[in-house]
Amino acid sequence: MIGPTLFLTYWYPNKNNKSFGIFVKRHAHALKLKTDVTLISLNIVHGSGLFKKVISVANDEMGLETHYIYLETKFRKVLYVLLPI
């Protein structure tokens, strides 16, 4: 028996690109058939300000609970390098 699963990913379809990381979404859907799956999608986008965070939660067509975290900052490239630390 597989326990509950959490996906934390940069690569996932979002409001700016519906096909970005579609393979992650399909993998989560396949796993959802066997267990509970929660997905957190982190998107860092270029913004004009220092830092802005927007969080939303949605269920897709297969009932996959997805938490979208959008970070808007003019230091986008720096965050992509530092976040894995």
C-alpha positions as CSV (number, residue, x, y, z in Angstrom):
1,M,0.0,0.0,0.0
2,I,1.3,3.4,-1.0
3,G,1.0,6.2,1.6
4,P,-0.1,9.8,0.9
5,T,2.2,11.5,-1.6
6,L,3.4,15.1,-1.9
7,F,4.8,16.5,-5.1
8,L,6.8,19.7,-4.8
9,T,7.7,21.0,-8.3
10,Y,8.7,24.0,-10.4
11,W,7.6,22.1,-13.5
12,Y,3.9,22.1,-13.6
13,P,1.2,23.7,-15.9
14,N,0.3,27.1,-14.7
15,K,-1.7,30.2,-15.8
16,N,1.2,31.4,-18.0
17,N,2.0,28.1,-19.7
18,K,-0.7,25.3,-19.8
19,S,1.7,22.7,-21.2
20,F,4.8,23.4,-19.0
21,G,5.7,20.2,-17.1
22,I,2.6,18.3,-18.3
23,F,4.5,15.0,-17.6
24,V,4.5,15.9,-13.8
25,K,0.8,16.4,-13.9
26,R,0.2,13.1,-15.7
27,H,2.5,11.3,-13.2
28,A,0.5,12.7,-10.3
29,H,-2.8,11.7,-12.0
30,A,-1.5,8.1,-12.4
31,L,-0.4,8.0,-8.8
32,K,-3.8,9.5,-7.7
33,L,-5.5,6.3,-8.8
34,K,-3.7,4.4,-6.0
35,T,-3.3,6.9,-3.2
36,D,-4.0,10.5,-2.0
37,V,-1.8,13.1,-3.8
38,T,-1.2,16.7,-3.0
39,L,0.8,18.9,-5.3
40,I,2.6,22.1,-4.6
41,S,3.6,24.1,-7.7
42,L,6.2,26.9,-7.1
43,N,6.4,29.4,-9.9
44,I,8.9,32.3,-9.8
45,V,8.2,35.0,-12.3
46,H,9.7,38.3,-13.1
47,G,8.0,41.2,-11.5
48,S,8.8,44.9,-11.1
49,G,8.8,44.9,-7.3
50,L,11.1,43.4,-4.6
51,F,8.9,40.5,-3.7
52,K,5.2,39.5,-4.0
53,K,3.7,36.2,-3.1
54,V,0.3,34.9,-4.4
55,I,-1.1,31.5,-3.2
56,S,-4.1,29.7,-4.6
57,V,-5.5,26.2,-4.2
58,A,-7.5,24.4,-6.9
59,N,-8.7,20.9,-7.8
60,D,-8.3,19.9,-11.4
61,E,-10.5,17.7,-13.6
62,M,-9.4,14.5,-11.8
63,G,-9.7,15.9,-8.3
64,L,-6.0,16.5,-7.8
65,E,-5.5,19.1,-5.1
66,T,-2.9,21.6,-6.3
67,H,-1.4,24.5,-4.3
68,Y,0.0,27.2,-6.6
69,I,2.6,29.5,-5.2
70,Y,3.6,32.4,-7.4
71,L,6.6,34.5,-6.4
72,E,6.9,37.7,-8.3
73,T,10.3,39.4,-8.0
74,K,12.9,41.3,-10.0
75,F,15.5,38.8,-8.4
76,R,13.9,35.8,-10.1
77,K,17.2,34.3,-11.4
78,V,18.8,34.6,-7.9
79,L,15.9,32.7,-6.3
80,Y,16.1,29.9,-8.8
81,V,19.8,29.4,-7.9
82,L,19.4,29.8,-4.1
83,L,16.1,27.9,-3.5
84,P,17.6,24.3,-3.7
85,I,20.0,25.2,-0.8
